């Protein structure tokens, strides 16, 4: 029972992904040093405890990995978009190689999500689409610029909220850190490459090739949105 609970614990699952990536990219000593003190944390730990441990862990990781490697390590920890929901986009792209069609299909999936899954009011749907937020993003040559929407469970609250800091907390997708956003010590910017990895996973699945991601904006760093560049190997 305890083992099953740990396997379903988001904090445990995330740290396991982090550990595997550190071992692969920086070695076992780096993993042991970075994850020191994290084994006792779980979803019932306070947001402050997880925040402070994460700040310390990323600081310890600097001893073993340069910035580019740290970004890659965090990208490996991303949440995964359901692969089965990308099969039609993947197959269409494999048949005709039409990137614009793939973007259009992702855009249609996103609109169905807003209207049918979370049943968002049409006025808010139009606002989100007008801002260019969402799953597909926009194409600029060989780069996709994707701007996240606020965390879907908080969308309505986000649009009602007037306090800038609270709006950024409602926007953030990460359950590990969102409630501590804006506090000290500040979390290193590379942490947000975990969120960037979400888009990396989508496009690598569609294209069948590695892609590079870059965090352009992040609410963690004081920006109003989280914006990711996906550099395509075309």
Buried (B, 14 or more C-beta within 10 A) or exposed (E): EEEEEBEEBEBBBBBBBBBBBBBEBBEEEBBEBBBEEBEEBBBEBEBEBBBBBBBBBBEBBEEBBEEEBBBBBBBBBBBEBEEEEBEEBBEBBEEEEEBEBBBBBBBEBBBEBBEEEEEBEEEBBEEBBEEBBBBBBEBEEEBBBBBBBBBBEBBBEBBEBEEEEBBBBBBBBBBBBBBBBBBEEEBBBBBBBBBBBBBBBBBBBBBEEEBBBBBBBBBBBEBEBBBBBBBBEE
